[in-house]
């Protein structure tokens, strides 16, 4: 829904997309908790400590949960990229003059191998900073720098999760039960990354919404006329 153009661009509320991302990430994190407690049983199954119908049902249930989690991850990624595009498109209306990313460039960079390792972080970091109010300027004229440490923290856990997951996959190909330890570690990293991403999406959406409302309130009221008299 396009609302107004107080800063020279078109502002579009992304509350629906933000809510969808938060809900999907919450389900994703919940499944990671379940899998973190479940992977050790797979290790015991591989070591022959668990057998029979119970072990088979447990393995099938864990595999089904992992598949559902993968589907949720894809849905989350789609919603996140659409949200990212729309959020960048809002920046001109909020008074941002940043030329680092266009909405299209911010999204396309996620699909380019190796480039996405940097673009993913920079696009969200830029969006986080530009969605904040203008930097506070001290009487001396020095502008206090705006920071976004939470974005770096989230990106670190996100990349670490990917590395650990690849290690687990590599070990599992040899049929070793040691892979389950790495899988548990991967799920724990995934939980932290999901929680941080939820916080980032919530904060960016809230800041954009609050900034837009503030800009609308600052629009001068029309000068009264007597044309209707």
Backbone as a chain_set.jsonl record, in Angstrom:
{"seq": "XXXXXXXXXXXXXXXXXXXXXXXXXXXXXXXXXXXXXXXXXXXXXXXXXXXXXXXXXXXXXXXXXXXXXXXXXXXXXXXXXXXXXXXXXXXXXXXXXXXXXXXXXXXXXXXXXXXXXXXXXXXXXXXXXXXXXXXXXXXXXXXXXXXXXXXXXXXXXXXXXXXXXXXXXXXXXXXXXXXXXXXXXXXXXXXXXXXXXXXXXXXXXXXXXXXXXXXXXXXXXXXXXXXXX", "coords": {"N": [[0.844, -1.197, 0.0], [0.78, 2.06, -1.051], [1.641, 5.033, 0.506], [2.5, 7.843, 0.915], [4.562, 10.656, -0.112], [6.596, 12.072, 1.466], [9.353, 12.531, 1.554], [10.189, 12.828, -1.026], [10.036, 10.487, -2.439], [8.303, 7.349, -2.947], [6.625, 5.876, -0.317], [6.144, 2.675, 1.012], [4.415, 0.6, 3.116], [5.786, -2.188, 4.788], [4.858, -4.005, 6.604], [3.356, -6.372, 6.501], [5.022, -8.193, 5.073], [7.218, -8.161, 6.795], [6.117, -9.291, 9.102], [5.518, -11.837, 8.116], [8.105, -12.83, 7.624], [9.161, -12.848, 10.226], [7.48, -14.715, 11.484], [8.002, -17.035, 9.946], [10.765, -17.345, 10.422], [10.65, -17.829, 13.131], [9.361, -20.324, 13.252], [11.317, -21.754, 11.888], [13.499, -21.545, 13.659], [12.382, -22.882, 15.833], [12.168, -25.499, 14.848], [14.861, -25.978, 14.561], [15.62, -26.142, 17.209], [14.284, -28.498, 17.945], [15.592, -30.326, 16.236], [18.209, -30.088, 17.157], [18.112, -31.402, 19.56], [17.473, -33.863, 18.607], [19.314, -34.933, 16.756], [21.47, -36.34, 18.118], [20.272, -38.848, 18.655], [20.189, -39.939, 16.154], [22.874, -40.358, 15.756], [23.322, -42.379, 17.642], [21.825, -44.334, 16.466], [23.257, -44.822, 14.127], [25.521, -45.869, 15.255], [24.617, -48.28, 16.068], [23.406, -48.505, 18.508], [20.758, -48.118, 18.826], [17.991, -49.79, 17.592], [15.516, -51.553, 15.565], [11.917, -50.981, 15.259], [11.375, -48.577, 16.606], [13.729, -47.047, 16.342], [13.779, -46.7, 13.571], [11.428, -45.237, 13.092], [12.048, -42.917, 14.513], [14.234, -41.95, 13.031], [12.983, -41.414, 10.575], [11.156, -39.445, 11.338], [12.884, -37.384, 12.127], [14.174, -36.862, 9.709], [11.981, -35.968, 8.229], [11.347, -33.628, 9.631], [13.647, -32.154, 9.079], [13.355, -31.782, 6.323], [11.022, -30.217, 6.218], [12.003, -27.971, 7.536], [13.873, -27.125, 5.658], [12.177, -26.361, 3.552], [10.829, -24.25, 4.777], [12.966, -22.52, 5.089], [13.503, -21.812, 2.409], [11.118, -20.468, 1.75], [11.312, -18.379, 3.569], [13.614, -17.084, 2.626], [12.728, -16.129, 0.133], [10.671, -14.322, 0.902], [12.242, -12.593, 2.435], [14.008, -11.423, 0.562], [12.215, -10.095, -1.122], [11.154, -8.324, 0.73], [13.514, -6.907, 1.349], [14.015, -5.6, -1.08], [11.735, -3.915, -1.268], [12.077, -2.41, 1.059], [14.454, -1.001, 0.548], [13.523, 0.513, -1.559], [11.966, 2.283, -0.205], [13.668, 4.11, 0.949], [14.402, 6.677, -0.35], [12.044, 8.155, 0.113], [12.248, 8.515, 2.784], [14.18, 10.32, 3.098], [16.775, 9.517, 2.585], [19.895, 9.717, 0.923], [21.605, 7.875, -0.04], [23.676, 6.216, -2.35], [24.733, 3.756, -2.613], [23.448, 1.275, -2.944], [20.973, 0.201, -5.208], [17.486, -0.786, -5.19], [17.249, -3.088, -6.824], [19.951, -3.892, -7.2], [20.671, -4.508, -4.599], [19.318, -6.883, -4.164], [19.999, -8.617, -6.32], [22.711, -9.064, -5.885], [22.772, -11.082, -3.985], [22.632, -13.434, -5.361], [24.948, -13.896, -6.733], [27.751, -15.852, -6.836], [30.248, -15.891, -4.285], [30.438, -13.037, -4.413], [28.117, -12.616, -3.04], [28.821, -13.126, -0.436], [29.822, -10.82, 0.568], [28.072, -8.861, -0.359], [25.63, -9.597, 0.812], [25.919, -8.952, 3.547], [26.618, -6.177, 3.357], [24.398, -5.031, 2.067], [22.251, -5.348, 3.892], [23.366, -4.074, 6.105], [23.691, -1.458, 5.135], [21.0, -0.808, 4.651], [20.005, -0.942, 7.265], [21.386, 1.183, 8.512], [20.602, 3.403, 6.932], [17.925, 3.447, 7.43], [17.676, 4.526, 9.861], [17.191, 7.5, 11.899], [18.606, 10.698, 10.94], [22.113, 11.277, 11.552], [23.206, 12.364, 14.779], [24.276, 15.633, 15.346], [26.882, 17.217, 16.938], [27.395, 20.252, 18.911], [29.883, 21.152, 18.1], [29.937, 20.509, 15.495], [30.565, 17.981, 14.773], [29.484, 14.931, 13.529], [27.877, 12.285, 15.041], [28.78, 8.958, 14.487], [26.73, 6.489, 12.9], [25.958, 3.242, 13.857], [25.799, -0.359, 13.392], [26.087, -2.904, 14.934], [24.695, -5.277, 15.367], [24.059, -6.309, 12.897], [26.501, -7.214, 11.842], [27.025, -9.188, 13.71], [24.886, -10.962, 13.303], [25.45, -11.731, 10.617], [27.887, -13.005, 10.939], [27.209, -15.29, 12.489], [25.457, -16.454, 10.676], [27.117, -17.092, 8.462], [28.903, -18.791, 9.763], [27.235, -20.875, 10.453], [26.698, -21.933, 7.923], [29.251, -22.887, 7.188], [29.781, -24.82, 9.182], [27.664, -26.563, 8.701], [28.353, -27.56, 6.183], [30.648, -28.946, 6.827], [29.56, -30.931, 8.448], [27.978, -32.27, 6.537], [29.97, -33.249, 4.865], [31.323, -35.041, 6.568], [29.265, -36.811, 7.145], [28.955, -38.211, 4.781], [30.738, -40.216, 4.903], [29.58, -41.926, 6.565], [29.935, -41.585, 9.271], [29.219, -41.284, 12.728], [30.069, -39.047, 13.982], [29.273, -36.854, 12.633], [26.868, -36.007, 13.632], [27.4, -34.464, 15.87], [28.451, -32.153, 14.76], [26.197, -31.394, 13.363], [24.417, -30.76, 15.412], [25.755, -28.546, 16.481], [25.551, -26.891, 14.265], [22.785, -26.443, 14.195], [22.434, -24.991, 16.566], [23.855, -22.645, 15.986], [22.248, -21.801, 13.943], [19.876, -21.18, 15.264], [20.598, -18.925, 16.795], [21.305, -17.154, 14.709], [18.818, -16.892, 13.439], [17.255, -15.643, 15.418], [18.622, -13.193, 15.676], [18.245, -12.2, 13.099], [15.485, -11.856, 13.074], [15.285, -9.764, 14.929], [16.638, -7.748, 13.519], [15.047, -7.372, 11.178], [12.651, -6.576, 12.387], [13.466, -4.188, 13.677], [14.324, -2.561, 11.524], [11.951, -2.297, 10.003], [10.31, -1.044, 11.91], [11.705, 1.351, 12.373], [11.633, 2.541, 9.841], [8.899, 2.898, 9.55], [8.334, 4.597, 11.759], [9.936, 6.805, 11.088], [8.725, 7.645, 8.718], [6.169, 8.375, 9.652], [6.928, 10.505, 11.267], [7.941, 12.311, 9.366], [5.625, 12.829, 7.93], [4.115, 14.136, 9.872], [5.564, 16.471, 10.007], [4.954, 17.869, 7.737], [3.872, 20.942, 6.584], [0.759, 22.426, 7.521], [-1.896, 23.134, 5.23], [-2.307, 26.471, 3.995], [-4.923, 28.402, 5.251], [-7.694, 29.425, 3.273], [-10.084, 31.706, 1.823], [-11.666, 30.79, -0.165], [-13.915, 29.198, -0.204], [-15.867, 30.667, 0.844]], "CA": [[0.0, 0.0, 0.0], [1.56, 3.276, -1.144], [1.004, 5.961, 1.427], [2.765, 9.249, 0.653], [5.892, 10.942, -0.613], [7.105, 13.216, 2.212], [10.775, 12.754, 1.34], [10.504, 12.875, -2.435], [9.842, 9.172, -3.047], [7.076, 6.668, -2.549], [6.787, 5.002, 0.841], [5.214, 1.55, 1.033], [4.544, -0.154, 4.353], [6.166, -3.589, 4.615], [4.526, -4.717, 7.838], [2.914, -7.728, 6.196], [6.199, -8.989, 4.76], [8.022, -8.278, 8.02], [5.451, -10.261, 9.98], [5.695, -13.161, 7.518], [9.498, -13.24, 7.863], [9.316, -13.133, 11.658], [6.779, -15.972, 11.77], [8.75, -18.122, 9.309], [12.016, -17.528, 11.153], [10.322, -18.417, 14.432], [9.166, -21.753, 12.993], [12.623, -22.308, 11.519], [14.282, -21.672, 14.888], [11.758, -23.929, 16.655], [12.577, -26.784, 14.291], [16.286, -26.139, 14.874], [15.677, -26.609, 18.595], [13.891, -29.904, 17.919], [16.647, -31.104, 15.593], [19.406, -30.074, 18.007], [17.934, -32.464, 20.559], [17.191, -35.133, 17.938], [20.447, -35.479, 16.012], [22.218, -37.374, 18.856], [19.633, -40.161, 18.517], [20.624, -40.452, 14.852], [24.218, -40.865, 15.98], [23.214, -43.669, 18.332], [21.29, -45.281, 15.489], [24.366, -45.182, 13.242], [26.472, -46.688, 16.024], [23.988, -49.553, 16.383], [22.896, -48.525, 19.874], [19.296, -48.102, 18.736], [17.541, -50.525, 16.424], [14.102, -51.896, 15.6], [10.924, -50.056, 14.725], [11.506, -47.274, 17.256], [14.828, -46.313, 15.721], [13.398, -46.341, 12.199], [10.441, -44.154, 13.165], [12.762, -41.726, 14.955], [15.027, -41.448, 11.909], [12.054, -40.872, 9.581], [10.605, -38.198, 11.893], [13.934, -36.368, 12.08], [14.346, -36.511, 8.307], [10.813, -35.181, 7.826], [11.507, -32.298, 10.236], [14.711, -31.466, 8.345], [12.799, -31.385, 5.031], [10.127, -29.088, 6.482], [12.851, -26.82, 7.848], [14.436, -26.654, 4.402], [11.115, -25.665, 2.826], [10.602, -22.974, 5.467], [14.12, -21.66, 4.784], [13.31, -21.274, 1.062], [10.034, -19.483, 1.831], [11.838, -17.22, 4.291], [14.551, -16.393, 1.741], [11.941, -15.402, -0.865], [10.042, -13.185, 1.586], [13.283, -11.672, 2.877], [14.525, -10.672, -0.581], [11.154, -9.167, -1.543], [11.137, -7.282, 1.772], [14.726, -6.104, 1.183], [13.798, -4.741, -2.244], [10.751, -2.893, -0.919], [12.637, -1.533, 2.091], [15.383, -0.09, -0.129], [12.726, 1.434, -2.367], [11.393, 3.284, 0.691], [14.68, 5.024, 1.493], [14.288, 8.063, -0.81], [10.911, 8.812, 0.768], [12.635, 8.787, 4.169], [15.221, 11.333, 3.089], [18.1, 8.959, 2.38], [20.508, 10.03, -0.364], [22.636, 6.871, -0.255], [23.727, 5.692, -3.714], [25.502, 2.511, -2.579], [22.633, 0.195, -3.481], [19.603, 0.374, -5.694], [16.725, -1.959, -4.736], [17.589, -4.259, -7.63], [21.323, -4.309, -6.923], [20.708, -5.099, -3.253], [18.779, -8.245, -4.243], [20.75, -9.421, -7.292], [23.994, -9.442, -5.31], [22.635, -12.301, -3.193], [22.645, -14.604, -6.25], [26.245, -13.99, -7.394], [28.686, -16.593, -5.966], [31.351, -15.168, -3.638], [30.013, -11.647, -4.208], [27.048, -12.601, -2.037], [29.406, -13.173, 0.907], [30.007, -9.423, 0.979], [26.865, -8.112, -0.672], [24.582, -9.898, 1.782], [26.142, -8.138, 4.736], [26.613, -4.744, 3.065], [23.053, -4.563, 1.728], [21.46, -5.242, 5.125], [24.018, -3.061, 6.934], [23.332, -0.15, 4.573], [19.575, -0.595, 4.903], [19.833, -0.699, 8.699], [21.868, 2.53, 8.817], [19.819, 4.415, 6.241], [16.564, 3.458, 7.974], [17.724, 5.254, 11.124], [17.159, 8.956, 11.754], [19.883, 11.308, 10.612], [23.098, 11.255, 12.636], [23.201, 13.499, 15.698], [25.402, 16.543, 15.141], [27.254, 17.921, 18.158], [27.592, 21.7, 18.705], [31.161, 21.38, 17.42], [29.778, 20.184, 14.093], [30.927, 16.581, 14.545], [28.317, 14.05, 13.441], [28.11, 10.995, 15.671], [28.597, 7.89, 13.499], [25.683, 5.51, 13.131], [26.533, 1.898, 13.823], [24.846, -1.479, 13.356], [26.827, -4.116, 15.294], [23.839, -6.466, 15.328], [24.106, -6.868, 11.539], [27.734, -7.983, 11.755], [26.878, -10.373, 14.56], [24.003, -11.887, 12.578], [26.123, -12.26, 9.437], [28.906, -13.935, 11.404], [26.551, -16.554, 12.852], [24.885, -17.012, 9.459], [28.203, -17.716, 7.703], [29.438, -19.906, 10.557], [26.27, -21.976, 10.321], [26.909, -22.538, 6.624], [30.514, -23.624, 7.204], [29.618, -26.001, 10.041], [26.75, -27.469, 8.023], [29.105, -28.227, 5.117], [31.54, -29.911, 7.482], [28.71, -32.058, 8.855], [27.604, -33.017, 5.335], [31.164, -33.956, 4.395], [31.589, -36.158, 7.475], [28.162, -37.78, 7.062], [29.112, -39.022, 3.57], [31.555, -41.377, 5.256], [28.791, -42.75, 7.473], [30.422, -41.434, 10.636], [28.265, -40.7, 13.677], [30.609, -37.767, 14.441], [28.578, -35.784, 11.921], [25.735, -35.512, 14.425], [27.897, -33.407, 16.744], [28.515, -30.95, 13.939], [24.827, -31.007, 13.036], [23.872, -30.085, 16.599], [26.411, -27.24, 16.521], [24.962, -26.115, 13.182], [21.435, -26.029, 14.6], [22.568, -23.955, 17.59], [24.221, -21.423, 15.274], [21.062, -21.423, 13.172], [18.924, -20.56, 16.19], [21.079, -17.572, 17.11], [21.196, -16.349, 13.491], [17.399, -16.615, 13.202], [16.812, -14.655, 16.42], [19.223, -11.906, 15.314], [17.59, -11.735, 11.875], [14.168, -11.365, 13.493], [15.49, -8.451, 15.547], [17.022, -6.796, 12.47], [13.868, -7.083, 10.353], [11.71, -5.811, 13.217], [13.983, -2.835, 13.922], [14.311, -1.786, 10.28], [10.571, -1.968, 9.671], [9.809, -0.073, 12.889], [12.361, 2.636, 12.156], [11.107, 3.143, 8.622], [7.519, 3.328, 9.833], [8.38, 5.758, 12.657], [10.477, 7.94, 10.348], [7.705, 8.116, 7.793], [5.148, 9.079, 10.433], [7.505, 11.783, 11.712], [8.006, 13.195, 8.21], [4.254, 13.241, 7.619], [3.718, 15.137, 10.872], [6.302, 17.72, 9.779], [4.434, 18.566, 6.56], [3.08, 22.104, 7.027], [-0.676, 22.413, 7.215], [-2.215, 24.078, 4.13], [-2.696, 27.806, 4.425], [-6.37, 28.602, 5.094], [-8.134, 30.405, 2.289], [-11.519, 32.025, 1.923], [-12.289, 30.508, -1.463], [-15.19, 28.527, -0.022], [-16.851, 31.602, 1.437]], "C": [[0.874, 1.24, 0.0], [0.861, 4.371, -0.363], [1.244, 7.428, 1.064], [4.199, 9.42, 0.199], [6.516, 12.124, 0.137], [8.563, 13.499, 1.944], [11.157, 12.769, -0.121], [10.354, 11.541, -3.134], [8.54, 8.577, -2.561], [7.37, 5.729, -1.389], [5.708, 3.925, 0.812], [5.442, 0.741, 2.302], [4.835, -1.623, 4.052], [5.839, -4.426, 5.849], [4.106, -6.162, 7.581], [4.083, -8.656, 5.903], [7.062, -9.211, 5.994], [7.428, -9.326, 8.951], [5.624, -11.682, 9.439], [7.103, -13.693, 7.774], [9.698, -13.642, 9.314], [8.663, -14.459, 12.025], [7.557, -17.159, 11.194], [10.059, -18.403, 10.04], [11.774, -18.152, 12.521], [10.096, -19.918, 14.3], [10.493, -22.44, 12.674], [13.479, -22.536, 12.761], [13.721, -22.77, 15.782], [12.147, -25.321, 16.162], [14.062, -27.045, 14.548], [16.471, -26.626, 16.309], [15.343, -28.104, 18.653], [15.011, -30.774, 17.346], [17.913, -31.159, 16.438], [19.331, -31.16, 19.077], [17.789, -33.844, 19.913], [18.386, -35.758, 17.239], [21.26, -36.509, 16.8], [21.601, -38.762, 18.745], [19.976, -40.795, 17.174], [22.029, -41.034, 14.974], [24.209, -42.218, 16.666], [22.692, -44.744, 17.392], [22.396, -45.758, 14.546], [25.382, -46.076, 13.951], [25.893, -48.037, 16.414], [23.446, -49.65, 17.79], [21.375, -48.544, 19.912], [18.908, -48.866, 17.474], [16.048, -50.806, 16.533], [13.222, -50.8, 15.044], [11.059, -48.656, 15.308], [12.586, -46.429, 16.617], [14.476, -45.849, 14.32], [12.418, -45.174, 12.196], [11.111, -42.84, 13.566], [13.548, -41.109, 13.811], [14.139, -40.797, 10.851], [11.501, -39.525, 10.053], [11.627, -37.076, 11.812], [14.17, -35.916, 10.641], [13.205, -35.645, 7.79], [10.91, -33.762, 8.373], [12.559, -31.488, 9.495], [14.207, -30.978, 6.988], [11.877, -30.173, 5.191], [10.939, -27.826, 6.764], [13.459, -26.239, 6.573], [13.416, -25.881, 3.574], [10.829, -24.302, 3.448], [11.737, -22.01, 5.166], [13.958, -21.027, 3.401], [12.225, -20.198, 1.066], [10.504, -18.211, 2.523], [12.758, -16.403, 3.397], [13.804, -15.565, 0.698], [11.309, -14.156, -0.244], [11.074, -12.136, 1.973], [13.788, -10.813, 1.722], [13.486, -9.693, -1.124], [11.077, -8.004, -0.557], [12.335, -6.349, 1.621], [14.561, -5.121, 0.029], [12.847, -3.6, -1.908], [11.3, -1.906, 0.101], [13.639, -0.548, 1.489], [14.625, 0.933, -0.968], [12.098, 2.531, -1.516], [12.383, 4.378, 1.082], [14.582, 6.457, 0.956], [13.161, 8.824, -0.142], [11.231, 9.175, 2.212], [13.786, 9.772, 4.241], [16.623, 10.805, 2.892], [18.609, 9.33, 0.993], [21.642, 9.057, -0.682], [22.534, 6.308, -1.674], [24.475, 4.369, -3.774], [24.737, 1.38, -3.239], [21.339, 0.741, -4.068], [18.819, -0.835, -5.19], [17.084, -3.223, -5.506], [18.977, -4.789, -7.328], [21.43, -4.985, -5.57], [20.25, -6.55, -3.271], [19.629, -9.131, -5.148], [22.077, -9.898, -6.719], [23.951, -10.714, -4.483], [22.762, -13.557, -4.046], [23.991, -14.792, -6.961], [27.225, -14.689, -6.448], [29.858, -15.726, -5.534], [31.011, -13.689, -3.397], [28.972, -11.572, -3.111], [27.584, -12.659, -0.604], [29.613, -11.774, 1.468], [28.724, -8.635, 0.787], [25.757, -8.35, 0.344], [24.697, -9.035, 3.023], [25.978, -6.65, 4.438], [25.213, -4.231, 2.766], [22.204, -4.38, 2.982], [22.039, -4.169, 6.039], [23.652, -1.659, 6.453], [21.871, 0.175, 4.851], [19.32, -0.257, 6.359], [20.235, 0.734, 9.042], [20.97, 3.595, 8.199], [18.371, 4.47, 6.721], [16.504, 4.167, 9.319], [17.56, 6.748, 10.864], [18.55, 9.484, 11.436], [20.808, 11.334, 11.821], [23.016, 12.525, 13.478], [24.457, 14.342, 15.49], [25.658, 17.316, 16.428], [27.437, 19.409, 17.87], [28.887, 22.023, 17.963], [31.071, 21.101, 15.928], [30.111, 18.748, 13.758], [29.664, 15.726, 14.566], [28.654, 12.697, 14.053], [27.835, 9.879, 14.662], [27.471, 6.946, 13.894], [26.291, 4.115, 12.968], [25.431, 0.845, 13.809], [25.574, -2.764, 13.691], [26.002, -5.39, 15.199], [23.871, -7.121, 13.945], [25.361, -7.716, 11.351], [27.664, -9.27, 12.56], [26.01, -11.42, 13.866], [24.724, -12.523, 11.4], [27.211, -13.264, 9.821], [28.316, -15.294, 11.76], [25.972, -17.243, 11.615], [25.954, -17.726, 8.632], [28.774, -18.919, 8.445], [28.524, -21.111, 10.456], [26.47, -22.697, 8.992], [28.167, -23.389, 6.571], [30.376, -24.916, 8.002], [28.71, -27.031, 9.377], [27.455, -28.24, 6.907], [30.061, -29.263, 5.7], [30.751, -31.154, 7.889], [28.323, -32.911, 7.656], [28.777, -33.849, 4.825], [31.453, -35.187, 5.249], [30.524, -37.236, 7.33], [28.276, -38.68, 5.832], [29.941, -40.275, 3.827], [30.853, -42.28, 6.27], [29.232, -42.655, 8.918], [29.365, -40.776, 11.517], [28.779, -39.372, 14.228], [29.91, -36.589, 13.77], [27.453, -35.19, 12.76], [26.164, -34.408, 15.382], [27.964, -32.086, 15.994], [27.116, -30.465, 13.562], [24.166, -30.283, 14.205], [24.442, -28.676, 16.7], [25.819, -26.325, 15.457], [23.577, -25.597, 13.558], [21.488, -24.914, 15.647], [22.939, -22.613, 16.958], [23.021, -20.887, 14.496], [20.04, -20.709, 14.048], [19.32, -19.125, 16.491], [20.932, -16.655, 15.9], [19.744, -15.963, 13.215], [16.873, -15.545, 14.157], [17.352, -13.268, 16.075], [18.567, -11.332, 14.066], [16.193, -11.201, 12.181], [14.289, -9.963, 14.075], [15.817, -7.391, 14.497], [15.821, -6.393, 11.63], [12.872, -6.227, 11.127], [12.174, -4.359, 13.385], [13.938, -1.982, 12.66], [12.895, -1.371, 9.926], [10.012, -0.911, 10.619], [10.409, 1.307, 12.655], [11.859, 3.311, 10.899], [9.701, 3.675, 8.854], [7.508, 4.581, 10.707], [8.908, 6.996, 11.942], [9.442, 8.512, 9.389], [6.623, 8.892, 8.518], [5.659, 10.439, 10.878], [7.563, 12.774, 10.556], [6.619, 13.706, 7.826], [3.777, 14.317, 8.586], [4.396, 16.483, 10.639], [5.817, 18.485, 8.551], [3.567, 19.732, 7.023], [1.614, 21.971, 6.627], [-0.964, 23.421, 6.108], [-2.691, 25.411, 4.685], [-4.201, 27.99, 4.199], [-6.681, 29.655, 4.037], [-9.625, 30.666, 2.472], [-12.251, 31.74, 0.619], [-13.672, 29.876, -1.321], [-16.26, 29.455, 0.546], [-17.778, 32.149, 0.343]], "O": [[1.633, 1.46, 0.944], [-0.333, 4.616, -0.531], [0.283, 8.184, 0.919], [4.961, 8.455, 0.13], [6.929, 13.093, -0.501], [8.984, 14.646, 2.099], [12.345, 12.728, -0.439], [10.538, 11.479, -4.35], [7.771, 9.224, -1.85], [8.262, 4.885, -1.474], [4.527, 4.211, 0.616], [6.546, 0.249, 2.534], [4.213, -2.224, 3.176], [6.483, -5.445, 6.1], [4.453, -7.063, 8.343], [4.138, -9.773, 6.416], [7.576, -10.308, 6.214], [8.149, -10.147, 9.517], [5.849, -12.619, 10.205], [7.276, -14.867, 8.102], [10.33, -14.658, 9.601], [9.227, -15.241, 12.79], [7.748, -18.168, 11.872], [10.42, -19.56, 10.253], [12.603, -18.919, 13.012], [10.574, -20.697, 15.124], [10.757, -23.554, 13.126], [14.108, -23.584, 12.906], [14.477, -23.506, 16.417], [12.422, -26.215, 16.963], [14.474, -28.191, 14.731], [17.365, -27.424, 16.592], [16.029, -28.877, 19.322], [15.338, -31.824, 17.899], [18.615, -32.17, 16.436], [20.341, -31.758, 19.45], [17.957, -34.867, 20.576], [18.471, -36.982, 17.137], [21.712, -37.487, 16.204], [22.326, -39.756, 18.74], [20.047, -42.018, 17.053], [22.34, -42.065, 14.377], [24.991, -43.103, 16.32], [23.062, -45.913, 17.499], [22.469, -46.94, 14.208], [26.019, -46.927, 13.33], [26.583, -48.856, 17.022], [23.066, -50.732, 18.238], [20.777, -48.94, 20.912], [19.451, -48.604, 16.4], [15.391, -50.358, 17.473], [13.693, -49.832, 14.446], [10.882, -47.664, 14.601], [12.393, -45.238, 16.375], [14.828, -44.739, 13.921], [12.552, -44.24, 11.406], [10.787, -41.781, 13.03], [13.538, -39.891, 13.632], [14.491, -39.758, 10.293], [11.392, -38.582, 9.27], [11.283, -35.944, 11.47], [14.345, -34.726, 10.383], [13.42, -34.71, 7.018], [10.595, -32.801, 7.671], [12.397, -30.283, 9.299], [14.578, -29.892, 6.543], [11.938, -29.226, 4.406], [10.602, -26.744, 6.285], [13.553, -25.021, 6.419], [13.749, -24.864, 2.965], [10.615, -23.319, 2.738], [11.506, -20.812, 5.004], [14.239, -19.841, 3.229], [12.392, -19.141, 0.458], [10.145, -17.105, 2.12], [12.698, -15.174, 3.4], [14.193, -14.433, 0.407], [11.403, -13.063, -0.803], [10.822, -10.936, 1.859], [13.975, -9.607, 1.882], [13.833, -8.588, -1.539], [10.95, -6.846, -0.956], [12.192, -5.133, 1.75], [14.923, -3.951, 0.146], [13.125, -2.444, -2.229], [11.025, -0.709, 0.023], [13.667, 0.618, 1.881], [15.042, 2.086, -1.074], [11.737, 3.589, -2.033], [11.973, 5.46, 1.501], [14.672, 7.392, 1.751], [13.301, 10.014, 0.142], [10.575, 10.033, 2.802], [14.314, 10.035, 5.321], [17.584, 11.564, 3.016], [17.868, 9.272, 0.012], [22.527, 9.359, -1.483], [21.447, 5.966, -2.14], [24.819, 3.902, -4.86], [25.309, 0.608, -4.01], [20.7, 1.624, -3.497], [19.431, -1.828, -4.796], [17.208, -4.299, -4.922], [19.168, -5.999, -7.211], [22.196, -5.935, -5.408], [20.734, -7.363, -2.484], [19.946, -10.265, -4.789], [22.524, -11.004, -7.024], [24.981, -11.362, -4.294], [22.979, -14.642, -3.507], [24.155, -15.75, -7.716], [27.503, -14.172, -5.366], [30.388, -14.934, -6.313], [31.262, -13.157, -2.316], [28.929, -10.61, -2.344], [26.882, -12.285, 0.335], [29.583, -11.566, 2.68], [28.329, -7.846, 1.646], [25.027, -7.425, 0.701], [23.715, -8.462, 3.495], [25.286, -5.94, 5.168], [24.866, -3.119, 3.164], [21.513, -3.371, 3.122], [21.289, -3.432, 6.68], [23.342, -0.78, 7.258], [21.54, 1.295, 5.238], [18.509, 0.618, 6.661], [19.523, 1.424, 9.771], [20.617, 4.573, 8.858], [17.667, 5.441, 6.447], [15.422, 4.388, 9.862], [17.766, 7.212, 9.742], [19.548, 8.793, 11.639], [20.356, 11.405, 12.964], [22.787, 13.617, 12.959], [25.569, 13.815, 15.464], [24.766, 17.988, 16.947], [27.615, 19.795, 16.715], [28.98, 23.042, 17.279], [31.996, 21.407, 15.175], [29.967, 18.323, 12.611], [28.874, 15.792, 15.508], [29.605, 12.039, 13.632], [26.77, 9.855, 14.045], [27.284, 6.642, 15.072], [27.053, 3.866, 12.034], [24.284, 1.118, 14.164], [25.684, -3.642, 12.836], [26.551, -6.469, 14.975], [23.728, -8.338, 13.828], [25.302, -8.802, 10.775], [28.179, -10.308, 12.144], [26.345, -12.604, 13.84], [24.623, -13.733, 11.198], [27.43, -14.251, 9.119], [28.86, -16.331, 11.379], [25.994, -18.47, 11.516], [25.728, -18.837, 8.153], [29.091, -19.941, 7.836], [28.994, -22.246, 10.381], [26.419, -23.926, 8.935], [28.168, -24.474, 5.989], [30.803, -25.979, 7.551], [28.956, -28.233, 9.476], [27.193, -29.426, 6.704], [30.254, -30.333, 5.122], [31.208, -32.281, 7.701], [28.337, -34.139, 7.739], [28.609, -34.995, 4.409], [31.789, -36.248, 4.723], [30.827, -38.428, 7.385], [27.751, -39.794, 5.834], [29.866, -41.256, 3.087], [31.423, -43.251, 6.766], [28.936, -43.546, 9.714], [28.699, -39.828, 11.101], [28.027, -38.641, 14.871], [29.947, -35.466, 14.273], [27.121, -34.013, 12.619], [25.378, -33.508, 15.677], [27.587, -31.037, 16.517], [26.882, -29.261, 13.455], [23.44, -29.309, 14.008], [23.711, -27.724, 16.971], [25.606, -25.137, 15.698], [23.238, -24.448, 13.273], [20.67, -23.994, 15.613], [22.407, -21.572, 17.342], [22.812, -19.678, 14.406], [19.412, -19.743, 13.615], [18.488, -18.218, 16.449], [20.49, -15.514, 16.035], [19.468, -14.835, 12.805], [16.134, -14.65, 13.749], [16.626, -12.279, 16.169], [18.352, -10.124, 13.974], [15.77, -10.2, 11.603], [13.493, -9.08, 13.756], [15.328, -6.264, 14.578], [15.599, -5.206, 11.393], [12.316, -5.269, 10.589], [11.384, -3.424, 13.254], [13.559, -0.812, 12.714], [12.658, -0.213, 9.584], [9.32, 0.011, 10.187], [9.706, 2.315, 12.729], [11.676, 4.528, 10.883], [9.358, 4.77, 8.407], [6.763, 5.522, 10.434], [8.406, 8.101, 12.149], [9.307, 9.729, 9.268], [6.201, 9.952, 8.054], [4.914, 11.418, 10.869], [7.268, 13.955, 10.741], [6.456, 14.866, 7.447], [3.123, 15.281, 8.189], [3.863, 17.522, 11.029], [6.221, 19.629, 8.34], [2.619, 19.528, 7.782], [1.281, 21.474, 5.551], [-0.324, 24.471, 6.061], [-3.382, 25.473, 5.702], [-4.698, 27.763, 3.096], [-5.984, 30.665, 3.938], [-10.321, 29.94, 3.181], [-13.288, 32.333, 0.318], [-14.507, 30.003, -2.216], [-17.416, 29.063, 0.706], [-18.671, 32.946, 0.632]]}, "num_chains": 1, "name": "protein.A"}
